[in-house]
Amino acid sequence: MNLPIAEGLDVTKFVRMLNDTTTSYKFIVLQALLYKIKSGRITEKNRSVTFSEIAIHSISSAWFSIVFYKLNYGSTDKLAQNINNIRDHQLFSNLKHNDSIEVLTENFKAHENMGVISNTINWLERYVPYRLLSPWLQEEVRDLPDAARNNRIRELSQNKKFQCLYSISLADSQMILTFNREWVSYLTKNMVVIEAWAKFKFVQYLQKRNPTAIGLIHKLDAPVERNIDEARRIFGDFFETNPNSLKCFYSGEILESDGISYDHFVPWSFIASDPIYNFVPTTRSINSEKSNRLPDRNMYLERLAIWHLKFYKFAIATDRKNVLSQYHESLKFERNFDNDQAITRFRNAYDPLYSQALNQGFEVAWQWKGGF
């Protein structure tokens, strides 16, 4: 993917920021920088921002892929280690896996002087702002040791002849990044393409470390509210003709039609899609308690297959072609299946998912404490 050229700017140096990257922090911090420009926080008139603001947004952004989607950043990746330390701190135990980036940023900002947050900010500050500028100043700092190199990069970044993405300065113990006006104009004008390029590069990086991850492209950002109205409507029709099935899948509790919560049996945070054969009816409280854990397959997988075989037969009787195609294409269902055949097809489809989820760090043996 090529970026648009720009008169007076060496775009190849911008591209080289993400070349041969072996750690995640460049991707995450660049995303934060682009977000600040896209949101209007950085403009051609207001071009300065503290690095701590960038770092806090970076922590919040990486939270989703590490904590919610459980992607592997690499066994030695320090950003992932730092974010997992933040996740495990009791002060942030109230944060949910899928809180918005605004909620996360507000929480981390309120505690930015606390050890686990300040340590992460300081660690990022020691490396990232300087490393991102390396393509512009590579020849000038090639033979310098790290400590001297950072000082030299900070000094040279303020020299307009190098046309760096930003300059680095220190004021009142704060690192300040002041963006080059021409670069702000270029990034603003071409934001859609540049964001897509940056995301593509990050996906390439993550794919090498998560070769079996499903829907990786959807696991870089905050989870979005999904519209399952069509599934609700079809299940509603099913329950009208099969009122005895209107029970919680996990507890067996009788459900009211207006109190049904549809759970992703294998959590959305893992599969990043909404196949109808992965939904089960439950209560809001049980759905919340299960969260992004996978149910114990020895207890629930056969039950899932039998429940959906009954729903599948309803779809045959009512000629729901779009529904049937999901069972036929993904599960290889056939119209004359019995319980044992349905169970076999569900096991064939779901057993590999359980293995992959376990490898990614998902809990895979959740049981409803009330039994059924």
N, C-alpha and C positions, 0 to 999 in steps of 0.2 A: 504494500500500500504506500503510494507516494503522497507527500504533502505538497500543497501549492507553493510555488516559488514566490518570492517577494523582492522587489527592487530595494537594494541597500541592506538586505539581511541575508546572512548565510544560513539557510534553512537546514543544510546538511549538518550543521553543528547542533541544532535543536534535535534532529533525528538521532544523532550519536549519543545523546543523553541516555538512551535506553538500549544501546547496542551492547551485546555480550554481558548483560547484567546477571549477576549470580546471587543477588539478594533482593528482597522485595521492596526495600524502603524507597528506592527511586521511583518506582511505579506509584506507590501510595502517596508520596509527597507531591509528585507531579499532578496526580489527580486532585489533590487539595488546592494546588496553585491554580489549576484550570477552573475549579469550582469557584474560587474567589473572584476570578475574572468574569466568569459566566454570570455569577450572582450580582455583579456590580459592586462588590466590595473593593475590588481593584479596578480603576479606570485610568484613562489617559490623564485626568486631572488629579486623581487621588491614587498615587502609584505605590505608596509605602504600606507595609504591613509587618507586624512583629512575627518573628519565626515561631514564637510560642503559639500564636493563633493558628498558624499553618500546621504545627505539630499536633495540636489538640484536634483539629479537623481530621488529620491523618489517622490518629488513633481511632476516632469515631468511625471513619470510613472503613478501616481494616477490621473493625469489630465484627461486621456482618459476615465476611467471608471466613473469619477465624472462629468466632464464637457461635454464630447461628448456623452457618453452612459447614463448619468444621473442615475447611480445606487445609491441606498441608502446604505450608510455605517453604518447607525444607527443614531437615533435622537440626541445622545449625543457624536457622534464621532468627536473629535477635529481636526483630520487631514482633514476630509471632510469640516469642518467649515473653516479651514485655507485656503484650496484650493479655496473654493467659495469666500472668501475674496480677494484672489489674482485675480481670474477671474473678479471680479467686479471692480477692481482698474483701473482707466483710463489709467494708464501706459501700461496695457496689453490688452487694448481694440482692438489692432490690431491683436492679436492672433486669429487664426481660431480654430474651434472645432477640426479639424482633422490635425493640423500641426504635423510634425514629431517630435519624441522625441528629435532629435538633435536641431531643431529650438526652441523648448520649453526650453531645457537645456541652450542653448546659451543666450536666453532672461533672464532667471532667474539668470544665473551666472553673467550677466552684471549688475544686480540690487540686488545682494545678500546682500548689506549693507542697502538697503531700508527697511523701517519698516515692510511692509507686508510680505516680503521674510525673512528678518533676524529674525522676530518674530517666523516664522514657523520653521526655522533652529534651533533657540535657544530652542524652545519648544521640538522639537524632540531630541536635544542633551541632555536635562535634564533627559530624560527617556529612550529612546530606546536602546542606546548602553549598558546600565547597565541591563535593563530588559532582553535583549537577552542572556546575560551571566548567568542569574539566575540559570538555570539547573546545571551549573558546580559548582556554589558556594552557593547553597541554604542553606546548613547546616551552613556554616561559617557566613552567614549574616542574618539568620532567625529572630533574635530578635532585630535587629538594626533599629532605625528610618531611614526614607528615606535619609536624608542628610548624616548621618554617613554611611548608607549602600552604597551609591554611592562611597564615598571615599574608603571604604573597598573593594568594587568590583574592583575599579581601581587599588588598591594596589595588591590584590590577583591575578588579571588577568595577572600580569607580572611574577608570580611564575610558572615555567614550570611544576611543579608536577600536577597542575590542568588541564593541556592540554586544556585550553580554546580555543574557536574558534579564538579569537584575544585578544590582550592586549590593554589597554587604557592608553594613556599618554597625558599630556598637554605640549604644547610648543608654546611660543609666542602667547598666547591667543587662540590657535587652539587645538582642540581635534584631536589626531592622533590614528587611529586604525592600529595595526600591526598584521597581520594574522599569526597564527601558520603555520609553513611550512608543517607539516603533514596534516593539515586540507586543505590547498590549494591544495596539491597533491590529496587528497581524493575527494574533490569537483570537481577538474578539470577532473579526471578520470571518475567520475560518474555523470557528469553534466546533461545529458539528463534525467536520472532517478530522480535526485534531483529536477530539475526544474519542472518536471511533478508532483512530490509529493507536492511541494510548491504551485503549481497552484491548485491542487486538494483540498488542505486544504483551500486555499483562496476562492475557489468556494463554498465549504461547508459553510464557514462563510457568504458569500454574499447571498447564497440561502435562509438562514433563514431570511434575511432582505429584500429579493426581491423574494418572493415565486412565483410571476407570470411573472418574467422576462424571455424573450425569448432569447435563444442562449447565456446564461450567459458565457459559456466557451470562447466565441469569443469576450467578452467585457472587457477583462483584459489588452489587449495590444493595441498599436497603430493600427488604421484601416489600412488595406492593400488595395492596388489597386486591384480591382476585374475585372476579364475578363468576359465581357458580349458580346463578339463577336458573339456568337451563337444567342443570342436574337436579336442583331442588324441585323444579316443576315435574320432571319425569318421575322422581322418587315419590312425589306427592300423588301422582296418578297411580303408582304402584301400590301405595298404602291404602288408597281408596278401595281398590279391588282385593287387597290382601291385608285387612286390618289386623290380623293376628301377627303380622310381621312388624307392627309398629312398636318395637321394643328396642331398648338400648342394646347394641351389639355386645358390649362388654359386661354389663351388669344384669341384663334381662329385665330391667325396669320398664314398665309400661310408659310409653311416651305420649304426650299430647302433641297434636299435629303442629301447634304453634310454638312448641318448645324443643323442636328437634335441632340438634347441632350435628353437622356432617363432618366427620373426622377423616383425614387422610390416614388410612391404615399405615402405610409407609409414609412418613412425614414429607410434606411439601419441601421442607428445607433440604431434603436429600434428593428427591426425584425431580423437583422443580417443574412439575406438570400436574394436570388434573384429570387423569383417566377415570372414567366413571366406575370401573371395576375396583378402584382403590378407595372409594368412599364407603363409610359405614355410618349408620345413625347412632347417635349417642346423646348424652346430656351435655350442656355447656360446662358443667363443673368437671365431668370426667374428661372431656376434650381438653380442658385447660390443664388438668392434672397430668394427663398423658404427655402434653406438650410435644416436643420433637423427638420422642423416643419411639422405638419400634416395639410392637407388642410381641410377647413371647410366642414364637412360631409354633412350638409344640402344643401350646394351649389354644391358639387362635387361628392358625392358618387354615386348618380343615374347616373350621366354622366359617371363615371368610369365603372359601370356595363354595360351600353348600348354600350360604346366604345368597351369593351372587348367581349361582346356578338357577335359583328360584326367580331372581330378578331377570336373568337372561331369558328364561322361558316366558315371562311376562312381556319382554321386549319382542319376542317372536310372535306372540299372540296379538300384539298391538302394532306390529310391523314398524318398529322403531329402527329404521335402517342405520341411522347415524350411531345409535347405541350398539347395535349388533356388530357393526364394522370394527368397533374397538375390541370386542371379545374375539372376533374372528382373526383380526390381523395381529393383535398383540399376544393373545393367549391361545390362539389356534383352536378355539372352541368349535364344536360341531353340534348341529341341532338336536341330535339324538343322545347327547351326553347324559350319563348318570352321575351320581355323587362321586364315585371313585375316579371316573375319568376327569371330572372337574377338579378334584383334589390334585391329581397328577399334573394337570396343566398349571394350576396355581403354584405348585411346588417348583415346577420347571422354571417359572417366571420369577418367583419370589426368592428362592434359595440363593441365587447369585446376588440379589439385591442385599440380602442380609449379610452376606460375606463382605461385600463392598462397604456397607454401612459400618460394620464392625471395624474394618480397617481404617475408616475415616474418623473413628472415635465416637460414633453414635451408640447410645445404649440400645441393646437389642433384645432385652428380656423383660420388658415392662408387663406387669399384671395389675388388673384392677383389684385393689385390696379387698373389695367386698365379695369377690368371687362370682361365679355363675355356672 
